[in-house]
Amino acid sequence: MADKIEELAEKYKQFVSKNRDATTQLENACRVLSYIIAGRFDSSPLLSELVYSASNLLVLMNDGILRHTANILPKMGLSRARIETWLTVIEYMEVFVEMAAEKIAGNVGKWILITCIHITKAAMRFVLLLKHKCGIQSSPPISPMDREGEMKKTVESKLLPFAEARKETAFTLKHSGRVVRTLESAPPIGYRTWKLPNDPERNSLETEHKLELESPLTTDRVVAESLHITRPLIHLLSMYAYGRHSWKPWLLSAGIDLTSLLMTEKRDKLLKHEKVEVRRRSFMFLYYLLRSPFYDQVSKARINILLRLLSDNVPLVGLMLRPFLEYLPQWQRMYFYVWAL
């Protein structure tokens, strides 16, 4: 049985590595199916979320296969890579797990599981922060792969030896000053780009393939990231102490998020992926409009009026907004949808 499973796994790996377009279409089909299932029958929200989570896990698995096939090595140690992989799996599955726990164990079981998930995530993120020096951690840690871009970089990296050879064997014409490579140093036709050996774009190729390091960790950065990591646990604890409908958990959470962002150093000192994560966290402040009690007492009626006006008066917009209006109460009720890290 184990041999049969291993054989099927190997065949699937070969299929993914040789059929990238078909793999992407399969992933998209799973995602579209999750939207089609939603609202069709009583258990459709749970099944829809299961299919959606499975589609994300499928993308994660296929990206791993493509990276391995293309020999794209991870930019971190094995221990850190495993933690980030498990964190990504948890974040892809947490909404489905919450919905399943509520259906099986009721409201109490749901909140116990939510707390356990947040404790697990916080512990893993603190290991990344304190042991592996990961300053600004994205959510999820492993984002979907830019397959076309990564494959292009992989092909370009094969040109590096030829680029080095051209630097050593090229010569300059006396009268025109043009740099010419020798026939011996030319790469194979399949990889030939006809770039000059002194082309700045080619000379920067090696730099593009160097490992991207984390920006230096300062005390403020550590404190800011620690606040960001512990915010969900503090919010859960304050909800337990003051009640779900109290303003204190909402205000405390917003204050922690704002303090964490303000303590982060200037964005011009951040790396590209860190700037992207800071922008994402800034955008997440809009979620406070959808988080109770602010949503229940202030923004709910206004959001519904605005969405209905747009769906009734703007052509084609209603096709997207009306299903969203119907699903919004269900979406807002899910803790991991609204209070995601």
C-alpha positions as CSV (number, residue, x, y, z in Angstrom):
1,M,0.0,0.0,0.0
2,A,2.8,2.4,0.9
3,D,4.6,1.6,-2.4
4,K,1.4,2.3,-4.3
5,I,0.9,5.7,-2.6
6,E,4.6,6.6,-3.2
7,E,4.2,5.7,-6.9
8,L,1.1,7.8,-7.2
9,A,2.8,10.7,-5.4
10,E,5.7,10.5,-7.8
11,K,3.4,10.5,-10.9
12,Y,1.6,13.5,-9.5
13,K,4.9,15.3,-9.0
14,Q,5.9,14.6,-12.6
15,F,2.5,15.8,-13.8
16,V,2.8,19.1,-11.9
17,S,6.4,19.7,-13.1
18,K,5.5,19.1,-16.7
19,N,2.1,20.7,-16.8
20,R,2.3,24.1,-15.0
21,D,-0.7,25.6,-16.9
22,A,-2.9,22.6,-16.3
23,T,-1.9,22.7,-12.6
24,T,-2.9,26.3,-12.3
25,Q,-6.2,25.7,-14.0
26,L,-6.9,22.8,-11.6
27,E,-6.2,25.1,-8.6
28,N,-8.4,27.9,-10.0
29,A,-11.2,25.4,-10.6
30,C,-11.1,24.3,-7.0
31,R,-11.3,27.9,-5.8
32,V,-14.3,28.7,-8.1
33,L,-16.0,25.5,-6.9
34,S,-15.9,26.8,-3.3
35,Y,-17.7,29.9,-4.4
36,I,-20.3,27.9,-6.3
37,I,-21.0,25.6,-3.4
38,A,-21.6,28.5,-0.9
39,G,-25.3,29.0,0.0
40,R,-26.6,26.0,-2.0
41,F,-27.7,23.9,1.0
42,D,-27.5,23.8,4.8
43,S,-23.9,22.6,5.2
44,S,-22.7,24.5,2.2
45,P,-20.7,27.2,4.2
46,L,-18.6,24.4,5.9
47,L,-18.1,22.5,2.7
48,S,-17.3,25.7,0.8
49,E,-14.7,26.6,3.3
50,L,-13.2,23.1,3.2
51,V,-12.9,23.3,-0.6
52,Y,-11.4,26.8,-0.4
53,S,-8.8,25.7,2.2
54,A,-8.0,22.6,0.2
55,S,-7.4,24.8,-2.9
56,N,-4.9,26.9,-0.9
57,L,-3.1,23.8,0.4
58,L,-3.0,22.4,-3.2
59,V,-1.3,25.6,-4.3
60,L,1.2,25.4,-1.4
61,M,2.0,21.8,-2.3
62,N,2.3,22.4,-6.0
63,D,4.5,25.4,-5.4
64,G,6.8,23.2,-3.3
65,I,6.9,20.6,-6.1
66,L,7.8,23.2,-8.7
67,R,10.5,24.8,-6.5
68,H,12.0,21.4,-6.0
69,T,11.9,20.5,-9.7
70,A,13.5,23.8,-10.6
71,N,16.1,23.4,-7.9
72,I,15.0,26.7,-6.3
73,L,16.6,26.5,-2.8
74,P,14.9,28.0,0.2
75,K,16.4,31.2,1.5
76,M,16.5,29.9,5.1
77,G,17.4,27.0,7.2
78,L,15.3,23.8,7.3
79,S,14.0,24.4,10.8
80,R,12.7,27.9,9.9
81,A,11.2,26.5,6.6
82,R,9.3,23.8,8.5
83,I,7.9,26.4,11.0
84,E,6.8,28.7,8.2
85,T,5.2,25.8,6.3
86,W,3.2,24.7,9.3
87,L,2.2,28.3,10.1
88,T,0.9,28.6,6.5
89,V,-1.1,25.4,6.8
90,I,-2.7,26.5,10.0
91,E,-3.6,29.9,8.6
92,Y,-5.1,28.3,5.5
93,M,-7.2,25.9,7.6
94,E,-8.2,28.0,10.7
95,V,-11.5,29.2,9.4
96,F,-12.6,25.7,8.4
97,V,-11.5,24.4,11.8
98,E,-13.4,27.1,13.6
99,M,-16.6,26.3,11.6
100,A,-16.2,22.6,12.1
101,A,-15.6,23.0,15.9
102,E,-18.7,25.2,16.3
103,K,-20.8,22.6,14.4
104,I,-19.4,19.6,16.4
105,A,-18.6,21.0,19.9
106,G,-20.7,24.1,20.0
107,N,-19.8,27.7,21.0
108,V,-17.6,26.7,23.9
109,G,-15.6,24.2,21.9
110,K,-15.2,26.8,19.1
111,W,-13.6,29.4,21.5
112,I,-11.3,26.8,23.1
113,L,-10.0,25.8,19.7
114,I,-9.6,29.4,18.6
115,T,-7.5,30.0,21.7
116,C,-5.4,26.9,21.2
117,I,-4.7,27.9,17.5
118,H,-3.6,31.4,18.5
119,I,-1.3,30.1,21.3
120,T,0.3,27.7,18.8
121,K,0.7,30.4,16.2
122,A,2.1,32.9,18.8
123,A,4.7,30.3,20.0
124,M,5.8,29.5,16.5
125,R,6.1,33.2,15.5
126,F,8.1,33.9,18.7
127,V,10.5,31.1,17.7
128,L,10.9,32.8,14.3
129,L,11.4,36.2,15.9
130,L,13.8,35.4,18.7
131,K,15.7,32.3,17.3
132,H,15.7,33.0,13.5
133,K,15.6,36.8,13.8
134,C,12.6,37.2,11.5
135,G,11.8,40.9,12.1
136,I,8.5,41.5,10.1
137,Q,6.7,38.2,9.5
138,S,4.1,38.0,6.7
139,S,0.7,36.4,7.0
140,P,0.7,33.7,5.7
141,P,4.5,33.2,5.9
142,I,4.7,31.5,2.6
143,S,2.9,33.4,-0.1
144,P,1.8,31.8,-3.4
145,M,4.7,31.4,-5.9
146,D,5.2,33.8,-8.8
147,R,5.6,30.8,-11.1
148,E,6.5,32.6,-14.3
149,G,8.9,34.9,-12.5
150,E,10.6,32.2,-10.6
151,M,11.0,30.0,-13.7
152,K,12.5,33.0,-15.5
153,K,15.0,33.6,-12.7
154,T,15.9,29.9,-12.8
155,V,16.7,30.0,-16.5
156,E,18.7,33.3,-16.0
157,S,20.7,31.8,-13.2
158,K,22.0,29.2,-15.7
159,L,23.5,32.0,-17.7
160,L,25.7,33.2,-14.8
161,P,28.7,30.8,-15.6
162,F,28.5,32.0,-19.2
163,A,28.4,35.6,-18.1
164,E,31.5,35.1,-16.0
165,A,33.2,33.4,-18.9
166,R,32.4,36.3,-21.2
167,K,34.0,38.7,-18.8
168,E,37.2,36.8,-18.9
169,T,37.4,36.1,-22.7
170,A,35.8,39.2,-24.2
171,F,37.9,41.8,-25.9
172,T,37.4,45.4,-27.1
173,L,37.8,46.5,-30.7
174,K,40.4,49.2,-31.0
175,H,38.7,51.6,-33.4
176,S,35.0,51.3,-32.4
177,G,35.5,50.4,-28.7
178,R,32.8,47.7,-29.0
179,V,33.1,44.8,-26.6
180,V,33.0,41.4,-28.4
181,R,32.9,38.0,-26.9
182,T,34.9,35.0,-28.3
183,L,33.1,32.1,-29.9
184,E,34.3,29.8,-27.1
185,S,32.6,31.9,-24.4
186,A,29.2,32.1,-26.1
187,P,26.4,30.2,-24.2
188,P,24.3,27.5,-25.9
189,I,21.7,28.8,-28.5
190,G,18.8,28.0,-26.2
191,Y,20.2,30.3,-23.5
192,R,21.7,33.0,-25.8
193,T,20.4,36.5,-25.2
194,W,22.9,38.5,-27.3
195,K,23.6,40.8,-24.4
196,L,27.0,42.5,-24.4
197,P,29.5,41.3,-21.7
198,N,29.5,44.8,-20.2
199,D,25.7,45.2,-20.3
200,P,24.7,46.6,-16.9
201,E,21.5,44.5,-16.9
202,R,23.7,41.4,-17.3
203,N,26.2,42.5,-14.7
204,S,23.4,42.9,-12.2
205,L,22.1,39.4,-12.8
206,E,24.3,37.9,-10.1
207,T,23.1,40.4,-7.6
208,E,19.5,39.5,-8.3
209,H,20.2,35.9,-7.4
210,K,21.8,36.6,-4.1
211,L,19.9,35.6,-1.0
212,E,17.7,38.3,0.3
213,L,18.6,38.9,4.0
214,E,16.3,40.1,6.8
215,S,16.8,43.7,7.7
216,P,18.6,44.2,11.1
217,L,16.5,43.7,14.2
218,T,16.4,46.7,16.5
219,T,14.9,46.8,20.0
220,D,11.9,48.8,18.7
221,R,11.4,46.3,15.9
222,V,11.5,43.3,18.3
223,V,9.0,45.1,20.6
224,A,6.7,46.1,17.7
225,E,6.7,42.5,16.3
226,S,6.1,41.1,19.8
227,L,3.0,43.3,20.2
228,H,1.8,42.2,16.8
229,I,2.2,38.6,17.7
230,T,0.6,38.8,21.2
231,R,-2.3,41.1,20.1
232,P,-4.7,38.1,19.3
233,L,-4.1,36.5,22.7
234,I,-4.6,39.9,24.5
235,H,-7.8,40.4,22.5
236,L,-9.1,37.0,23.4
237,L,-8.2,37.5,27.1
238,S,-9.9,40.9,27.2
239,M,-13.0,39.5,25.6
240,Y,-13.1,36.8,28.2
241,A,-12.7,39.4,31.0
242,Y,-15.1,42.1,29.6
243,G,-17.4,40.3,27.3
244,R,-17.7,40.0,23.5
245,H,-19.9,43.1,23.2
246,S,-17.6,45.4,25.3
247,W,-15.7,48.2,23.6
248,K,-12.6,47.6,25.7
249,P,-11.3,44.6,23.7
250,W,-11.9,46.5,20.4
251,L,-10.1,49.6,21.7
252,L,-7.2,47.6,23.3
253,S,-6.7,45.6,20.1
254,A,-6.7,48.8,17.9
255,G,-4.2,50.5,20.3
256,I,-1.8,47.5,20.1
257,D,-2.0,47.3,16.3
258,L,-1.4,51.1,16.0
259,T,1.5,51.1,18.5
260,S,3.1,48.1,16.7
261,L,3.0,50.0,13.3
262,L,4.3,53.3,14.8
263,M,7.2,51.5,16.4
264,T,8.2,49.9,13.1
265,E,11.2,51.8,11.6
266,K,10.9,54.0,8.5
267,R,9.8,52.1,5.4
268,D,12.9,53.2,3.4
269,K,15.0,51.0,5.7
270,L,12.8,48.0,5.1
271,L,13.3,45.3,2.4
272,K,10.8,44.9,-0.3
273,H,8.8,42.0,1.2
274,E,8.8,43.8,4.6
275,K,7.3,46.9,3.0
276,V,4.6,44.8,1.5
277,E,3.7,43.3,4.9
278,V,3.7,46.7,6.5
279,R,1.3,47.9,3.8
280,R,-0.9,44.9,4.4
281,R,-1.0,45.5,8.1
282,S,-1.9,49.2,7.5
283,F,-4.8,48.0,5.2
284,M,-6.0,45.6,7.9
285,F,-7.0,48.6,10.0
286,L,-10.1,48.8,7.7
287,Y,-11.1,45.5,9.3
288,Y,-11.9,47.4,12.5
289,L,-15.0,48.8,10.6
290,L,-16.2,45.1,10.4
291,R,-15.2,44.1,13.9
292,S,-17.7,44.1,16.7
293,P,-18.9,46.1,18.6
294,F,-18.0,48.9,16.1
295,Y,-19.7,47.0,13.2
296,D,-22.9,46.2,15.2
297,Q,-23.4,49.8,16.5
298,V,-21.8,52.1,13.9
299,S,-20.8,50.7,10.5
300,K,-23.3,47.9,9.8
301,A,-26.2,50.0,8.6
302,R,-23.9,52.4,6.6
303,I,-22.1,49.6,4.9
304,N,-25.3,47.8,3.9
305,I,-26.8,51.1,2.5
306,L,-23.7,51.8,0.5
307,L,-23.4,48.3,-0.9
308,R,-27.1,48.3,-1.9
309,L,-26.9,51.6,-3.6
310,L,-23.9,50.4,-5.6
311,S,-25.5,47.1,-6.5
312,D,-28.8,48.8,-7.6
313,N,-27.4,51.7,-9.6
314,V,-24.0,50.6,-11.0
315,P,-24.3,48.1,-14.0
316,L,-22.7,44.7,-13.4
317,V,-21.6,45.6,-9.8
318,G,-24.7,44.0,-8.4
319,L,-23.6,40.6,-9.7
320,M,-20.7,40.7,-7.3
321,L,-22.1,42.7,-4.4
322,R,-25.5,41.0,-3.9
323,P,-23.9,37.6,-3.1
324,F,-21.5,39.4,-0.8
325,L,-24.3,41.2,1.0
326,E,-26.0,37.8,1.6
327,Y,-22.8,36.2,2.9
328,L,-21.6,39.2,4.9
329,P,-23.4,38.3,8.2
330,Q,-21.9,34.8,8.0
331,W,-18.5,36.2,7.2
332,Q,-18.6,38.7,10.0
333,R,-19.6,36.1,12.5
334,M,-16.4,34.0,11.9
335,Y,-13.6,35.1,14.2
336,F,-10.7,34.1,11.9
337,Y,-12.3,36.0,9.0
338,V,-12.6,39.3,10.9
339,W,-9.8,39.1,13.5
340,A,-7.2,37.5,11.3
341,L,-3.5,38.2,12.3
